[in-house]
Amino acid sequence: MLDILFQDEALVAINKPSGLLVHRSMIDKHETEFAMQMVRDQIGQHVFPVHRLDKPTSGILVFALSSNIARLLSAQIEQYSWQKAYTAIVRGWASDCEIDYALKEKLDKISDKKAYSEKPAQEAFTRVECLQHYLVPKPVGRYQQARFSLIRCFPKTGRKHQIRRHCAHINHPIVGDTTIGDGKQNAFMRAHYGLYRLALHHHELQFVHPITDSPLTITAPKPLELKAVVDKLTIHAVGETIHHGTN
């Protein structure tokens, strides 16, 4: 059973676990479970996807309960009126910053193999807020100590893999990112903290309800496996850390 965060006559929001696809994809032909079908079966009603979360990312995922609501929500997304907040654990000591770095359209080798794009890079903006630094007295790679940061990311645009690509761009790749992350850091987190997933979670979403026109805020609690890592980092960390917010 999926954790339903919000449901009314217009839409339903779930807390998608890491590793679950939103819908069927040529990229993962072997997968047999998909959020879209699971939600439909759980609530006994057809659902319409309006946005995506990467397979390894957990957190808030919204479905419309009619094609008209899907159209209204999609229009909000296209106007960048949704306010999203993500929690992530990254390599190194990050700082508060604004990332203004255009991203080229990223095509999947399998599902987009017939597509060809020469579109110019699209503008992409992400605000990063650093919550805490961790210095762990254990060697990793060529370093005698490991450094990590707990951050929050507020994407203003919605490009494919935007947060993962922006974090890598500023040399703070998200822990557990097996595509553009740091392999040695990922291995360290698996060995010492039992982290076998991408440390990225969509924890808060604010938008205007398409029927009532009232502000709606949906929150998703941090997954137990990420909470456990943060707790262990807090215990193992030494030296000075920063605290800009709650965990």
C-alpha positions as CSV (number, residue, x, y, z in Angstrom):
1,M,0.0,0.0,0.0
2,L,1.3,3.4,-0.9
3,D,1.2,6.3,1.6
4,I,-1.5,8.7,0.5
5,L,-0.7,12.2,1.6
6,F,-3.7,14.0,0.3
7,Q,-6.9,13.0,-1.6
8,D,-10.1,14.8,-2.6
9,E,-12.5,14.8,-5.6
10,A,-9.9,16.5,-7.8
11,L,-6.5,14.9,-7.1
12,V,-4.5,12.5,-5.0
13,A,-0.9,12.8,-3.8
14,I,1.3,9.9,-2.6
15,N,4.7,9.5,-1.0
16,K,6.5,7.6,-3.7
17,P,9.2,5.3,-2.5
18,S,12.6,5.2,-4.1
19,G,12.9,2.6,-6.8
20,L,9.3,2.9,-8.0
21,L,8.6,4.0,-11.6
22,V,5.8,6.5,-12.1
23,H,4.5,4.6,-15.1
24,R,5.6,1.9,-17.6
25,S,8.9,2.7,-19.4
26,M,11.0,1.1,-22.1
27,I,14.0,1.9,-19.8
28,D,13.0,-0.7,-17.2
29,K,11.1,-3.4,-19.1
30,H,11.6,-5.9,-16.3
31,E,9.7,-3.7,-13.7
32,T,6.2,-5.0,-12.9
33,E,5.0,-2.3,-10.4
34,F,4.3,1.3,-11.3
35,A,3.0,4.1,-9.1
36,M,0.2,5.0,-11.6
37,Q,-1.3,1.5,-11.6
38,M,-0.8,1.1,-7.9
39,V,-2.6,4.3,-7.0
40,R,-5.4,3.4,-9.4
41,D,-5.9,0.0,-7.8
42,Q,-5.6,1.4,-4.3
43,I,-8.3,4.1,-4.7
44,G,-10.4,2.2,-7.3
45,Q,-10.3,5.1,-9.7
46,H,-8.4,6.0,-12.9
47,V,-5.6,8.6,-12.3
48,F,-3.8,11.0,-14.7
49,P,-0.1,11.8,-14.2
50,V,0.8,15.5,-14.3
51,H,4.5,15.4,-13.3
52,R,7.3,13.0,-12.8
53,L,9.8,11.9,-10.2
54,D,12.9,10.0,-11.2
55,K,12.8,6.3,-10.3
56,P,15.4,6.6,-7.5
57,T,13.9,9.8,-6.0
58,S,11.3,9.5,-3.3
59,G,8.6,11.9,-2.2
60,I,5.5,13.8,-3.2
61,L,3.9,12.6,-6.5
62,V,0.5,14.1,-7.6
63,F,-2.1,12.5,-9.9
64,A,-5.2,14.2,-11.2
65,L,-8.5,12.3,-11.0
66,S,-9.8,13.7,-14.3
67,S,-8.4,14.8,-17.6
68,N,-9.7,18.4,-17.0
69,I,-7.9,18.6,-13.6
70,A,-4.8,17.2,-15.3
71,R,-4.9,20.0,-17.8
72,L,-5.3,22.6,-15.2
73,L,-2.4,21.3,-13.1
74,S,-0.2,20.9,-16.1
75,A,-0.9,24.5,-17.0
76,Q,0.3,25.5,-13.5
77,I,3.5,23.5,-13.9
78,E,4.2,25.1,-17.3
79,Q,3.9,28.5,-15.6
80,Y,6.3,27.5,-12.9
81,S,3.8,28.2,-10.2
82,W,4.4,25.0,-8.2
83,Q,6.8,25.6,-5.3
84,K,8.8,22.4,-4.7
85,A,11.3,21.6,-1.9
86,Y,13.6,18.7,-1.9
87,T,15.9,17.3,0.8
88,A,19.3,15.8,-0.2
89,I,22.6,14.6,1.2
90,V,25.5,15.6,-1.0
91,R,29.3,15.2,-1.1
92,G,31.4,17.9,0.5
93,W,30.5,21.0,2.4
94,A,27.9,22.9,0.4
95,S,26.9,26.5,0.9
96,D,23.7,28.5,0.4
97,C,23.6,29.5,-3.3
98,E,21.6,30.1,-6.4
99,I,22.4,27.8,-9.3
100,D,21.7,29.5,-12.7
101,Y,22.9,26.9,-15.2
102,A,21.2,26.1,-18.4
103,L,20.7,22.4,-19.2
104,K,20.6,20.7,-22.5
105,E,17.6,18.4,-23.1
106,K,18.6,14.9,-21.8
107,L,17.3,12.0,-23.9
108,D,17.1,8.5,-22.7
109,K,19.2,6.0,-24.8
110,I,16.3,3.5,-25.0
111,S,13.0,5.3,-24.8
112,D,14.2,8.3,-26.8
113,K,16.5,6.4,-29.2
114,K,14.6,7.6,-32.2
115,A,14.6,11.2,-31.1
116,Y,17.2,13.7,-32.1
117,S,17.4,17.1,-30.4
118,E,19.5,20.1,-31.3
119,K,17.5,22.4,-29.0
120,P,19.6,25.0,-27.2
121,A,20.2,24.6,-23.5
122,Q,17.1,25.6,-21.5
123,E,17.3,28.0,-18.6
124,A,17.4,26.2,-15.2
125,F,17.4,27.7,-11.7
126,T,17.8,26.0,-8.3
127,R,18.1,27.6,-4.9
128,V,20.2,25.6,-2.4
129,E,19.9,26.0,1.3
130,C,22.5,24.2,3.4
131,L,21.1,22.8,6.7
132,Q,24.1,21.0,8.1
133,H,27.7,20.0,7.5
134,Y,29.1,16.7,8.6
135,L,32.8,15.8,9.0
136,V,33.2,12.1,9.5
137,P,36.7,10.9,10.7
138,K,36.8,8.0,8.3
139,P,38.9,7.8,5.1
140,V,37.2,7.8,1.7
141,G,39.1,7.8,-1.6
142,R,42.2,10.0,-1.3
143,Y,40.8,11.9,1.7
144,Q,41.4,11.0,5.3
145,Q,38.1,12.4,6.4
146,A,34.7,12.4,4.7
147,R,32.6,15.5,4.3
148,F,28.9,15.6,3.6
149,S,26.1,18.2,3.7
150,L,22.4,18.0,4.3
151,I,20.7,20.5,2.0
152,R,17.4,21.6,0.7
153,C,16.8,22.4,-3.0
154,F,14.1,24.7,-4.4
155,P,14.0,24.2,-8.2
156,K,12.3,27.2,-9.9
157,T,12.3,25.3,-13.3
158,G,11.6,21.7,-14.0
159,R,14.2,20.3,-16.3
160,K,14.9,16.6,-16.5
161,H,17.2,15.5,-13.6
162,Q,17.6,19.2,-12.8
163,I,18.5,18.9,-9.1
164,R,20.9,16.0,-9.7
165,R,22.6,17.8,-12.6
166,H,22.8,21.1,-10.8
167,C,24.3,19.6,-7.6
168,A,26.9,17.8,-9.7
169,H,27.6,21.1,-11.6
170,I,28.6,22.8,-8.3
171,N,30.8,19.7,-7.3
172,H,28.4,18.5,-4.7
173,P,26.8,15.4,-6.3
174,I,24.0,13.8,-4.5
175,V,25.0,10.7,-2.5
176,G,23.8,7.5,-4.1
177,D,23.6,9.0,-7.6
178,T,25.1,6.1,-9.7
179,T,24.9,8.1,-13.0
180,I,26.6,11.4,-12.3
181,G,27.7,10.9,-8.7
182,D,30.9,10.1,-6.9
183,G,31.5,6.3,-7.0
184,K,33.9,6.3,-4.0
185,Q,31.6,8.3,-1.9
186,N,28.6,6.1,-2.8
187,A,30.6,3.0,-1.9
188,F,31.5,4.6,1.4
189,M,27.9,5.4,2.2
190,R,26.8,1.8,1.3
191,A,29.6,0.3,3.5
192,H,29.3,2.5,6.6
193,Y,25.7,3.7,6.5
194,G,23.8,1.1,4.5
195,L,22.6,3.6,2.0
196,Y,21.6,1.9,-1.3
197,R,19.5,4.6,-2.9
198,L,19.7,8.1,-4.1
199,A,19.6,10.5,-1.2
200,L,17.0,12.8,-2.7
201,H,13.5,13.3,-1.4
202,H,10.7,15.6,-2.5
203,H,9.4,16.7,0.9
204,E,7.2,19.7,0.3
205,L,4.9,21.0,-2.5
206,Q,2.8,24.2,-2.6
207,F,0.3,25.1,-5.3
208,V,-3.2,26.5,-5.8
209,H,-5.9,23.9,-5.7
210,P,-7.5,23.8,-9.2
211,I,-11.1,23.7,-8.0
212,T,-11.1,25.8,-4.8
213,D,-8.4,28.3,-5.8
214,S,-7.0,28.0,-2.3
215,P,-3.3,27.5,-1.4
216,L,-2.5,23.8,-0.8
217,T,0.6,22.6,0.9
218,I,1.5,18.9,0.9
219,T,4.4,17.4,2.9
220,A,6.0,14.0,2.9
221,P,8.0,12.7,5.9
222,K,11.6,11.7,5.3
223,P,11.9,8.0,4.5
224,L,13.2,5.9,7.3
225,E,16.4,4.9,5.4
226,L,17.3,8.5,4.9
227,K,16.4,9.5,8.4
228,A,18.7,6.7,9.7
229,V,21.6,8.0,7.6
230,V,21.1,11.6,8.9
231,D,20.9,10.3,12.5
232,K,24.1,8.3,12.1
233,L,25.9,11.2,10.4
234,T,24.9,13.4,13.3
235,I,26.4,10.9,15.8
236,H,29.6,10.3,13.9
237,A,30.3,13.8,12.8
238,V,33.1,15.8,14.6
239,G,34.2,19.4,14.6
240,E,32.1,22.4,13.8
241,T,28.8,22.0,11.9
242,I,26.2,24.5,10.8
243,H,22.5,24.4,11.5
244,H,20.3,26.5,9.3
245,G,17.1,24.7,9.8
246,T,15.4,21.6,11.0
247,N,16.1,18.1,9.7
